[in-house]
Amino acid sequence: MKRARRLTVAAIVLAMAGAATACGGNPVNPTGQAGSSSPSHNGHGQFVPPSPAPLRAGERFVTLTMAQPYSPSAPNGGTDEYRCFLVDPELTTGAYLTGSQFLPQNADLVHHAIFFRIKPEDVAKAHEADQRAPGEGWQCFSGSGIDGDDAWVAHWAPGANEVLLDAGLGYELPPGSRLVMQVHYNLLAAKGSAGGTDQSSIRLRVAEGKSLTALETFQVAAPVELPCTAQESGPLCDRNAAVEDVTKRFGEEVGRMSERLLRWCSNEKPVPGATQQCDIPMEGAATIHAVAGHMHLLGRSIKMEINPGTPQANTILDIPAYNFDDQAIRPLAAPVQLNKGDIVRVTCTHDAGLRKLIPQLQPLPPRYVVWGDGTSDEMCLGLLIGALKA
């Protein structure tokens, strides 16, 4: 989705998915519970956020809302739209984002949301993108659509409640910076829903007048090469046709992801199968405080390991029974130190047979599933929240 800094601190293009963010060993949300499982995935229903945790010293709440209700419309015969909205926290001094609570106004439409920081020098570009596009916001399948340092600072997906970072940690927000609210609207889930518009908001927890450890969100990804089952057939069961279909729905940037992931993961050619993995070498040192994994509706399991197969091996994320409706962050019991040259392995298993069981997917034709932005496509994405070491 965006030209993001991956764990290796190299610039790569990653399509997104959602997961909630928090850090450290303290509870992510001491006042709320994660969302319950929903095997049918027919939308997420009415989202009622819990009361926020009390403000800590130096913090204040800032609530930002989309200026107008937006009615999503999926382009090119698809069922998903990614829309970006520019919002202003009105910061006149330097601050840190130390927590957040996304508030989806129409949870039957909202698949996930990501917030990107736009530095002051890039704000004019964001305004230009907004003015060029008709209606509220602008379409943005490949990240924020703004060239520059659009760092990922907050996100929400099913199962996530308030994000509360540990004391001393935060995402840096320079004075005059803006946020881009990228919302993934899933129109498959909205079929039969009463409302066709959304006006979501976010409650930020902002700390001013102090110096904190600056966090970054790192992304690690593996290919998705999931063939049709033996009982399925159709034009999109051909891999090339499936890649062309993803490209038609989301554009060249997303369409090229399947081939880029193969190259990044040193795969000479795609190997169809339910389980895929990628080993990613660290190009710098970092301290990791929390992790999360993201797949879509066909996901079965996801794991992240450090230096697998060595005496220093360490599993930092292991979800053997993945639940799309429980994507809350997993704070690490203790921070993990990663050094230059360490290997981060992400492994995902998907199940094409789930198409027959999930109402949203049943009307769609069978397909060879590759990496894509849509709810009917798939991802294998690991998120690591931490700080770079000098």
C-alpha positions as a Markdown table, in Angstrom:
| # | Residue | x | y | z |
|---|---|---|---|---|
| 1 | Met | 0.0 | 0.0 | 0.0 |
| 2 | Lys | 2.7 | 2.4 | 0.7 |
| 3 | Arg | 6.4 | 2.9 | 0.3 |
| 4 | Ala | 7.0 | 2.0 | 3.9 |
| 5 | Arg | 10.1 | 1.5 | 6.0 |
| 6 | Arg | 10.2 | -2.2 | 6.6 |
| 7 | Leu | 12.0 | -3.8 | 9.5 |
| 8 | Thr | 15.2 | -3.8 | 7.5 |
| 9 | Val | 14.8 | 0.0 | 7.3 |
| 10 | Ala | 14.7 | -0.4 | 3.5 |
| 11 | Ala | 12.0 | 1.4 | 1.5 |
| 12 | Ile | 9.5 | -1.1 | 0.0 |
| 13 | Val | 6.0 | -1.2 | -1.1 |
| 14 | Leu | 3.6 | -3.0 | 1.1 |
| 15 | Ala | -0.2 | -3.2 | 0.8 |
| 16 | Met | -1.8 | -2.8 | 4.1 |
| 17 | Ala | -4.1 | -4.5 | 6.5 |
| 18 | Gly | -5.2 | -3.6 | 9.8 |
| 19 | Ala | -4.1 | -4.3 | 13.3 |
| 20 | Ala | -4.2 | -2.3 | 16.5 |
| 21 | Thr | -1.0 | -0.7 | 17.9 |
| 22 | Ala | 0.3 | -0.6 | 21.4 |
| 23 | Cys | 3.7 | -1.0 | 23.1 |
| 24 | Gly | 5.4 | -2.4 | 26.1 |
| 25 | Gly | 4.3 | -5.0 | 28.6 |
| 26 | Asn | 1.4 | -3.1 | 30.2 |
| 27 | Pro | -2.1 | -3.9 | 29.2 |
| 28 | Val | -3.1 | -2.4 | 25.8 |
| 29 | Asn | -6.5 | -1.4 | 27.1 |
| 30 | Pro | -7.1 | -1.8 | 30.8 |
| 31 | Thr | -10.8 | -0.8 | 30.5 |
| 32 | Gly | -12.0 | -2.8 | 27.4 |
| 33 | Gln | -12.1 | -6.2 | 26.0 |
| 34 | Ala | -11.1 | -7.4 | 22.5 |
| 35 | Gly | -13.9 | -8.1 | 20.0 |
| 36 | Ser | -15.5 | -11.5 | 19.9 |
| 37 | Ser | -15.2 | -13.9 | 17.1 |
| 38 | Ser | -17.6 | -13.6 | 14.1 |
| 39 | Pro | -17.3 | -16.7 | 11.9 |
| 40 | Ser | -19.6 | -15.3 | 9.2 |
| 41 | His | -17.7 | -12.0 | 8.9 |
| 42 | Asn | -20.9 | -10.3 | 7.7 |
| 43 | Gly | -19.8 | -6.9 | 8.9 |
| 44 | His | -18.7 | -5.9 | 12.4 |
| 45 | Gly | -22.0 | -4.5 | 13.7 |
| 46 | Gln | -22.3 | -1.4 | 15.9 |
| 47 | Phe | -19.0 | -0.5 | 17.4 |
| 48 | Val | -19.3 | 0.8 | 21.0 |
| 49 | Pro | -15.9 | 1.9 | 22.3 |
| 50 | Pro | -15.1 | 1.5 | 26.0 |
| 51 | Ser | -14.3 | 4.5 | 28.1 |
| 52 | Pro | -10.7 | 5.7 | 27.7 |
| 53 | Ala | -8.1 | 5.1 | 30.4 |
| 54 | Pro | -7.4 | 8.2 | 32.5 |
| 55 | Leu | -5.1 | 10.8 | 31.1 |
| 56 | Arg | -1.6 | 10.7 | 32.3 |
| 57 | Ala | 0.6 | 13.7 | 33.2 |
| 58 | Gly | 1.1 | 16.0 | 30.2 |
| 59 | Glu | -1.5 | 14.3 | 28.1 |
| 60 | Arg | -4.7 | 15.7 | 26.5 |
| 61 | Phe | -7.3 | 14.3 | 24.2 |
| 62 | Val | -7.7 | 15.6 | 20.6 |
| 63 | Thr | -10.7 | 14.2 | 18.6 |
| 64 | Leu | -10.6 | 14.5 | 14.8 |
| 65 | Thr | -13.6 | 13.7 | 12.6 |
| 66 | Met | -14.1 | 13.5 | 8.8 |
| 67 | Ala | -15.5 | 16.8 | 7.7 |
| 68 | Gln | -18.5 | 15.3 | 5.9 |
| 69 | Pro | -20.1 | 11.9 | 5.7 |
| 70 | Tyr | -18.6 | 9.8 | 2.8 |
| 71 | Ser | -20.4 | 7.3 | 0.7 |
| 72 | Pro | -17.8 | 4.7 | -0.6 |
| 73 | Ser | -17.8 | 3.3 | -4.1 |
| 74 | Ala | -15.6 | 0.5 | -5.2 |
| 75 | Pro | -14.0 | 1.2 | -8.7 |
| 76 | Asn | -13.3 | -1.2 | -11.6 |
| 77 | Gly | -15.8 | -3.8 | -10.6 |
| 78 | Gly | -14.3 | -4.4 | -7.2 |
| 79 | Thr | -15.9 | -4.6 | -3.8 |
| 80 | Asp | -13.4 | -2.4 | -1.8 |
| 81 | Glu | -12.4 | 1.2 | -1.7 |
| 82 | Tyr | -9.4 | 2.8 | 0.2 |
| 83 | Arg | -10.2 | 6.5 | 0.9 |
| 84 | Cys | -7.9 | 9.1 | 2.4 |
| 85 | Phe | -9.1 | 12.1 | 4.5 |
| 86 | Leu | -6.8 | 14.9 | 5.7 |
| 87 | Val | -7.3 | 15.9 | 9.3 |
| 88 | Asp | -5.5 | 18.5 | 11.4 |
| 89 | Pro | -4.6 | 18.0 | 15.1 |
| 90 | Glu | -3.7 | 21.8 | 15.2 |
| 91 | Leu | -0.4 | 21.4 | 16.9 |
| 92 | Thr | 1.6 | 24.6 | 17.4 |
| 93 | Thr | 4.4 | 22.9 | 19.4 |
| 94 | Gly | 6.1 | 19.6 | 19.1 |
| 95 | Ala | 4.2 | 16.6 | 20.6 |
| 96 | Tyr | 4.0 | 12.8 | 20.8 |
| 97 | Leu | 1.1 | 10.6 | 20.0 |
| 98 | Thr | 0.9 | 8.3 | 23.1 |
| 99 | Gly | -2.4 | 6.6 | 22.4 |
| 100 | Ser | -5.5 | 6.5 | 20.2 |
| 101 | Gln | -9.0 | 5.2 | 19.8 |
| 102 | Phe | -10.5 | 4.9 | 16.4 |
| 103 | Leu | -14.2 | 5.4 | 16.3 |
| 104 | Pro | -15.8 | 3.8 | 13.2 |
| 105 | Gln | -19.1 | 5.5 | 12.6 |
| 106 | Asn | -20.4 | 2.7 | 10.3 |
| 107 | Ala | -18.7 | -0.5 | 11.4 |
| 108 | Asp | -20.5 | -2.5 | 8.7 |
| 109 | Leu | -18.5 | -0.5 | 6.0 |
| 110 | Val | -15.1 | 0.0 | 7.7 |
| 111 | His | -12.7 | -2.9 | 7.3 |
| 112 | His | -9.8 | -1.1 | 8.9 |
| 113 | Ala | -8.2 | 2.3 | 9.2 |
| 114 | Ile | -4.6 | 3.6 | 9.2 |
| 115 | Phe | -3.2 | 7.0 | 10.2 |
| 116 | Phe | -0.2 | 8.5 | 8.5 |
| 117 | Arg | 1.8 | 11.5 | 9.8 |
| 118 | Ile | 2.3 | 14.2 | 7.2 |
| 119 | Lys | 5.3 | 16.4 | 8.0 |
| 120 | Pro | 4.7 | 20.2 | 7.7 |
| 121 | Glu | 6.8 | 20.4 | 4.5 |
| 122 | Asp | 4.5 | 17.9 | 2.8 |
| 123 | Val | 1.1 | 19.3 | 3.9 |
| 124 | Ala | 0.7 | 21.3 | 0.7 |
| 125 | Lys | 0.9 | 18.1 | -1.3 |
| 126 | Ala | -1.8 | 16.6 | 0.8 |
| 127 | His | -4.1 | 19.6 | 0.2 |
| 128 | Glu | -3.4 | 19.3 | -3.6 |
| 129 | Ala | -4.4 | 15.6 | -3.6 |
| 130 | Asp | -7.6 | 16.5 | -1.7 |
| 131 | Gln | -8.5 | 19.4 | -4.1 |
| 132 | Arg | -7.8 | 17.3 | -7.2 |
| 133 | Ala | -10.3 | 14.6 | -6.2 |
| 134 | Pro | -14.1 | 15.1 | -6.3 |
| 135 | Gly | -16.0 | 14.7 | -3.1 |
| 136 | Glu | -14.5 | 14.1 | 0.4 |
| 137 | Gly | -10.9 | 12.9 | 0.4 |
| 138 | Trp | -9.2 | 11.0 | -2.3 |
| 139 | Gln | -8.8 | 7.4 | -3.4 |
| 140 | Cys | -5.5 | 5.9 | -2.1 |
| 141 | Phe | -5.0 | 2.2 | -2.6 |
| 142 | Ser | -1.2 | 2.5 | -2.4 |
| 143 | Gly | -0.8 | 4.3 | 1.0 |
| 144 | Ser | -1.6 | 7.9 | 1.6 |
| 145 | Gly | -0.8 | 8.9 | -2.0 |
| 146 | Ile | 1.5 | 11.7 | -0.7 |
| 147 | Asp | 5.1 | 11.6 | -1.6 |
| 148 | Gly | 7.4 | 12.2 | 1.4 |
| 149 | Asp | 7.7 | 10.8 | 4.9 |
| 150 | Asp | 4.1 | 9.6 | 5.5 |
| 151 | Ala | 5.0 | 7.5 | 8.6 |
| 152 | Trp | 2.4 | 5.1 | 10.0 |
| 153 | Val | 1.4 | 6.2 | 13.5 |
| 154 | Ala | -1.9 | 4.6 | 14.3 |
| 155 | His | -4.3 | 2.0 | 13.0 |
| 156 | Trp | -7.5 | 0.0 | 13.8 |
| 157 | Ala | -9.0 | -3.3 | 12.9 |
| 158 | Pro | -11.6 | -5.6 | 14.4 |
| 159 | Gly | -10.7 | -6.6 | 17.9 |
| 160 | Ala | -8.9 | -3.4 | 18.7 |
| 161 | Asn | -9.9 | -1.0 | 21.4 |
| 162 | Glu | -8.0 | 1.9 | 22.8 |
| 163 | Val | -4.3 | 2.0 | 22.1 |
| 164 | Leu | -2.3 | 3.1 | 25.1 |
| 165 | Leu | 1.5 | 3.2 | 24.7 |
| 166 | Asp | 3.7 | 2.7 | 27.7 |
| 167 | Ala | 5.0 | 5.7 | 29.5 |
| 168 | Gly | 8.1 | 7.1 | 27.8 |
| 169 | Leu | 7.0 | 5.9 | 24.3 |
| 170 | Gly | 5.3 | 7.8 | 21.5 |
| 171 | Tyr | 5.0 | 8.7 | 17.8 |
| 172 | Glu | 6.6 | 12.1 | 17.2 |
| 173 | Leu | 4.3 | 14.8 | 15.8 |
| 174 | Pro | 6.1 | 18.0 | 14.8 |
| 175 | Pro | 4.3 | 21.3 | 15.0 |
| 176 | Gly | 2.2 | 22.0 | 11.9 |
| 177 | Ser | 2.0 | 18.3 | 10.9 |
| 178 | Arg | -1.2 | 16.7 | 9.7 |
| 179 | Leu | -2.6 | 13.2 | 9.7 |
| 180 | Val | -4.1 | 11.3 | 6.8 |
| 181 | Met | -6.9 | 9.0 | 7.8 |
| 182 | Gln | -6.9 | 6.1 | 5.3 |
| 183 | Val | -10.1 | 4.0 | 5.6 |
| 184 | His | -10.6 | 0.7 | 3.9 |
| 185 | Tyr | -14.3 | 0.3 | 3.0 |
| 186 | Asn | -15.5 | -3.3 | 2.4 |
| 187 | Leu | -18.7 | -3.1 | 0.3 |
| 188 | Leu | -19.1 | -6.9 | 0.5 |
| 189 | Ala | -19.9 | -6.6 | 4.2 |
| 190 | Ala | -22.2 | -3.6 | 3.6 |
| 191 | Lys | -24.7 | -5.5 | 1.3 |
| 192 | Gly | -28.0 | -5.4 | 3.0 |
| 193 | Ser | -26.8 | -2.9 | 5.5 |
| 194 | Ala | -29.0 | 0.1 | 6.3 |
| 195 | Gly | -26.4 | 2.9 | 6.0 |
| 196 | Gly | -24.3 | 3.7 | 3.0 |
| 197 | Thr | -22.2 | 6.5 | 4.4 |
| 198 | Asp | -19.5 | 6.8 | 7.0 |
| 199 | Gln | -18.1 | 9.7 | 9.1 |
| 200 | Ser | -15.5 | 8.1 | 11.4 |
| 201 | Ser | -13.3 | 9.8 | 13.8 |
| 202 | Ile | -10.3 | 9.2 | 16.1 |
| 203 | Arg | -9.6 | 10.3 | 19.7 |
| 204 | Leu | -5.9 | 11.0 | 20.0 |
| 205 | Arg | -3.9 | 11.0 | 23.2 |
| 206 | Val | -1.3 | 13.8 | 22.8 |
| 207 | Ala | 1.6 | 14.5 | 25.1 |
| 208 | Glu | 3.4 | 17.9 | 24.9 |
| 209 | Gly | 6.3 | 19.4 | 26.7 |
| 210 | Lys | 8.3 | 16.2 | 27.2 |
| 211 | Ser | 10.8 | 14.1 | 25.3 |
| 212 | Leu | 9.8 | 10.5 | 24.6 |
| 213 | Thr | 11.4 | 7.5 | 22.8 |
| 214 | Ala | 10.2 | 7.9 | 19.2 |
| 215 | Leu | 8.4 | 4.8 | 17.8 |
| 216 | Glu | 8.1 | 3.5 | 14.3 |
| 217 | Thr | 5.8 | 0.8 | 12.8 |
| 218 | Phe | 7.8 | -1.7 | 10.8 |
| 219 | Gln | 6.2 | -4.0 | 8.3 |
| 220 | Val | 7.4 | -7.5 | 7.2 |
| 221 | Ala | 5.6 | -9.5 | 4.6 |
| 222 | Ala | 5.6 | -12.8 | 2.8 |
| 223 | Pro | 4.0 | -13.8 | -0.6 |
| 224 | Val | 0.6 | -15.2 | -0.9 |
| 225 | Glu | 0.3 | -18.0 | -3.6 |
| 226 | Leu | -2.9 | -19.8 | -2.7 |
| 227 | Pro | -4.4 | -21.9 | -5.6 |
| 228 | Cys | -8.0 | -22.9 | -6.1 |
| 229 | Thr | -9.1 | -26.1 | -4.4 |
| 230 | Ala | -9.4 | -29.3 | -6.4 |
| 231 | Gln | -13.1 | -28.9 | -6.4 |
| 232 | Glu | -13.0 | -25.3 | -7.8 |
| 233 | Ser | -12.5 | -24.1 | -11.4 |
| 234 | Gly | -12.9 | -21.0 | -13.4 |
| 235 | Pro | -10.9 | -18.3 | -15.3 |
| 236 | Leu | -9.5 | -16.7 | -12.2 |
| 237 | Cys | -8.0 | -20.0 | -11.0 |
| 238 | Asp | -5.2 | -19.2 | -13.4 |
| 239 | Arg | -2.5 | -17.2 | -11.6 |
| 240 | Asn | -1.8 | -14.7 | -14.4 |
| 241 | Ala | -5.5 | -13.9 | -14.7 |
| 242 | Ala | -5.7 | -13.5 | -11.0 |
| 243 | Val | -2.8 | -11.0 | -10.9 |
| 244 | Glu | -4.4 | -9.1 | -13.8 |
| 245 | Asp | -7.7 | -8.9 | -11.9 |
| 246 | Val | -5.9 | -7.5 | -8.8 |
| 247 | Thr | -4.2 | -4.9 | -11.0 |
| 248 | Lys | -7.4 | -3.9 | -12.6 |
| 249 | Arg | -9.1 | -3.4 | -9.3 |
| 250 | Phe | -6.3 | -1.6 | -7.4 |
| 251 | Gly | -3.8 | -0.3 | -9.9 |
| 252 | Glu | -0.2 | -1.2 | -11.0 |
| 253 | Glu | 1.4 | -0.5 | -7.6 |
| 254 | Val | -0.7 | -3.2 | -5.8 |
| 255 | Gly | -0.7 | -5.4 | -8.9 |
| 256 | Arg | 3.1 | -5.7 | -8.8 |
| 257 | Met | 3.2 | -6.7 | -5.2 |
| 258 | Ser | 3.1 | -10.5 | -5.8 |
| 259 | Glu | 6.1 | -10.3 | -8.1 |
| 260 | Arg | 8.0 | -7.9 | -5.8 |
| 261 | Leu | 7.4 | -10.1 | -2.8 |
| 262 | Leu | 8.9 | -13.1 | -4.7 |
| 263 | Arg | 12.0 | -11.1 | -5.4 |
| 264 | Trp | 12.4 | -9.7 | -1.9 |
| 265 | Cys | 12.0 | -13.2 | -0.5 |
| 266 | Ser | 14.6 | -14.7 | -2.9 |
| 267 | Asn | 12.0 | -16.9 | -4.6 |
| 268 | Glu | 12.9 | -17.7 | -8.2 |
| 269 | Lys | 9.2 | -18.4 | -9.1 |
| 270 | Pro | 5.9 | -18.8 | -7.3 |
| 271 | Val | 5.3 | -22.1 | -5.5 |
| 272 | Pro | 1.6 | -22.5 | -5.1 |
| 273 | Gly | 0.6 | -23.7 | -1.6 |
| 274 | Ala | -1.3 | -22.9 | 1.6 |
| 275 | Thr | 1.8 | -21.9 | 3.6 |
| 276 | Gln | 4.3 | -19.2 | 2.5 |
| 277 | Gln | 7.2 | -17.6 | 4.4 |
| 278 | Cys | 9.9 | -14.9 | 4.0 |
| 279 | Asp | 13.2 | -14.3 | 5.8 |
| 280 | Ile | 14.1 | -10.6 | 6.1 |
| 281 | Pro | 17.6 | -9.5 | 7.2 |
| 282 | Met | 17.9 | -6.6 | 9.6 |
| 283 | Glu | 19.9 | -3.7 | 8.1 |
| 284 | Gly | 20.0 | -1.9 | 11.4 |
| 285 | Ala | 19.4 | -2.3 | 15.1 |
| 286 | Ala | 16.0 | -1.8 | 16.8 |
| 287 | Thr | 14.2 | -2.4 | 20.0 |
| 288 | Ile | 10.8 | -4.0 | 19.5 |
| 289 | His | 8.0 | -3.5 | 22.1 |
| 290 | Ala | 4.9 | -5.0 | 20.4 |
| 291 | Val | 3.8 | -7.1 | 17.4 |
| 292 | Ala | 0.8 | -8.0 | 15.4 |
| 293 | Gly | -0.2 | -10.1 | 12.4 |
| 294 | His | -2.6 | -9.5 | 9.7 |
| 295 | Met | -4.4 | -11.7 | 7.1 |
| 296 | His | -7.8 | -11.5 | 5.6 |
| 297 | Leu | -10.8 | -14.0 | 5.7 |
| 298 | Leu | -8.8 | -17.0 | 4.4 |
| 299 | Gly | -6.1 | -16.8 | 7.1 |
| 300 | Arg | -5.5 | -19.8 | 9.3 |
| 301 | Ser | -2.3 | -19.0 | 11.2 |
| 302 | Ile | 0.6 | -16.5 | 11.3 |
| 303 | Lys | 4.0 | -16.6 | 13.1 |
| 304 | Met | 7.0 | -14.3 | 13.4 |
| 305 | Glu | 10.4 | -15.7 | 14.4 |
| 306 | Ile | 13.8 | -14.2 | 15.0 |
| 307 | Asn | 16.9 | -16.1 | 13.8 |
| 308 | Pro | 15.0 | -19.4 | 13.3 |
| 309 | Gly | 17.1 | -22.5 | 13.4 |
| 310 | Thr | 19.9 | -21.0 | 15.5 |
| 311 | Pro | 20.6 | -21.0 | 19.2 |
| 312 | Gln | 19.3 | -17.4 | 19.3 |
| 313 | Ala | 15.9 | -18.4 | 17.9 |
| 314 | Asn | 13.0 | -16.5 | 19.4 |
| 315 | Thr | 9.3 | -16.7 | 18.4 |
| 316 | Ile | 7.8 | -13.2 | 19.0 |
| 317 | Leu | 4.3 | -13.9 | 17.5 |
| 318 | Asp | 2.5 | -17.2 | 17.2 |
| 319 | Ile | -1.3 | -17.3 | 16.3 |
| 320 | Pro | -2.1 | -20.9 | 15.4 |
| 321 | Ala | -5.8 | -20.2 | 15.0 |
| 322 | Tyr | -6.1 | -16.8 | 13.4 |
| 323 | Asn | -9.3 | -14.9 | 14.0 |
| 324 | Phe | -10.0 | -11.9 | 11.7 |
| 325 | Asp | -12.2 | -10.3 | 14.3 |
| 326 | Asp | -9.4 | -10.3 | 16.9 |
| 327 | Gln | -6.5 | -8.3 | 15.5 |
| 328 | Ala | -5.4 | -6.5 | 18.7 |
| 329 | Ile | -1.7 | -5.9 | 19.2 |
| 330 | Arg | 0.3 | -8.4 | 21.2 |
| 331 | Pro | 2.6 | -6.4 | 23.6 |
| 332 | Leu | 5.9 | -8.3 | 24.3 |
| 333 | Ala | 6.5 | -9.4 | 27.9 |
| 334 | Ala | 9.9 | -7.7 | 27.6 |
| 335 | Pro | 11.4 | -5.6 | 24.7 |
| 336 | Val | 13.3 | -7.6 | 22.1 |
| 337 | Gln | 16.6 | -6.2 | 20.9 |
| 338 | Leu | 17.3 | -6.8 | 17.2 |
| 339 | Asn | 20.8 | -6.3 | 15.7 |
| 340 | Lys | 22.0 | -5.7 | 12.2 |
| 341 | Gly | 22.1 | -9.0 | 10.4 |
| 342 | Asp | 19.3 | -10.7 | 12.5 |
| 343 | Ile | 16.7 | -12.6 | 10.5 |
| 344 | Val | 13.0 | -11.9 | 10.9 |
| 345 | Arg | 10.8 | -14.7 | 9.4 |
| 346 | Val | 7.1 | -14.3 | 8.8 |
| 347 | Thr | 5.1 | -17.4 | 8.0 |
| 348 | Cys | 1.4 | -17.6 | 7.0 |
| 349 | Thr | -1.1 | -20.3 | 6.2 |
| 350 | His | -4.3 | -19.7 | 4.3 |
| 351 | Asp | -7.2 | -22.0 | 3.4 |
| 352 | Ala | -9.1 | -21.6 | 0.1 |
| 353 | Gly | -11.7 | -24.0 | 1.4 |
| 354 | Leu | -13.0 | -21.3 | 3.7 |
| 355 | Arg | -14.6 | -19.6 | 0.7 |
| 356 | Lys | -17.5 | -22.1 | 0.9 |
| 357 | Leu | -18.1 | -21.2 | 4.6 |
| 358 | Ile | -17.9 | -17.4 | 4.6 |
| 359 | Pro | -21.1 | -15.7 | 3.3 |
| 360 | Gln | -19.2 | -12.7 | 2.0 |
| 361 | Leu | -17.1 | -14.8 | -0.3 |
| 362 | Gln | -19.6 | -17.4 | -1.4 |
| 363 | Pro | -21.1 | -15.3 | -4.3 |
| 364 | Leu | -17.6 | -14.6 | -5.8 |
| 365 | Pro | -16.0 | -16.7 | -8.4 |
| 366 | Pro | -13.1 | -19.0 | -7.3 |
| 367 | Arg | -9.7 | -17.5 | -7.7 |
| 368 | Tyr | -6.0 | -18.1 | -7.3 |
| 369 | Val | -5.3 | -15.8 | -4.4 |
| 370 | Val | -2.3 | -13.4 | -4.5 |
| 371 | Trp | -1.4 | -10.4 | -2.4 |
| 372 | Gly | -4.1 | -7.7 | -2.8 |
| 373 | Asp | -5.9 | -4.9 | -1.0 |
| 374 | Gly | -9.4 | -6.4 | -1.2 |
| 375 | Thr | -11.3 | -8.4 | 1.4 |
| 376 | Ser | -11.5 | -11.3 | -1.1 |
| 377 | Asp | -7.7 | -11.1 | -1.7 |
| 378 | Glu | -5.1 | -12.0 | 1.0 |
| 379 | Met | -2.1 | -10.7 | 2.8 |
| 380 | Cys | 0.7 | -12.1 | 5.0 |
| 381 | Leu | 1.8 | -9.1 | 7.0 |
| 382 | Gly | 3.7 | -8.8 | 10.3 |
| 383 | Leu | 3.8 | -5.5 | 12.2 |
| 384 | Leu | 6.6 | -4.6 | 14.7 |
| 385 | Ile | 6.3 | -1.5 | 16.8 |
| 386 | Gly | 9.6 | -0.3 | 18.1 |
| 387 | Ala | 12.4 | 2.2 | 18.1 |
| 388 | Leu | 15.5 | 2.4 | 15.9 |
| 389 | Lys | 18.8 | 2.3 | 17.7 |
| 390 | Ala | 21.5 | 4.7 | 16.8 |
